[in-house]
Amino acid sequence: MSKSTGQNGNKKSAMLNHMKLYLDDNLDKPVKLRQLSAMFNFTPKHLDGLFQEWQGKGIHAYLIEQRMEKAIR
């Protein structure tokens, strides 16, 4: 792995962690994929794909799961 690849991976990981924190902090609000993708400067499809690679589920599925877990608590 080259140094630049590692740095890019770290940036992507940091961005995805930041996005997950944003999602978790806004579970009680409507979150639009289009607005989220604009915040992180990706197309909606690309952002959802990156998130799915990272979490094993898309953003919408993640939000539903987290909202259900919050409702149970």
Sequence and secondary structure as in RCSB ss.txt:
>XXXX:A:sequence
MSKSTGQNGNKKSAMLNHMKLYLDDNLDKPVKLRQLSAMFNFTPKHLDGLFQEWQGKGIHAYLIEQRMEKAIR
>XXXX:A:secstr
  HHHHHHHHHHHHHHHHHHHHHHHTTTS   HHHHHHHHTS HHHHHHHHHHHHSS HHHHHHHHHHHHHH 
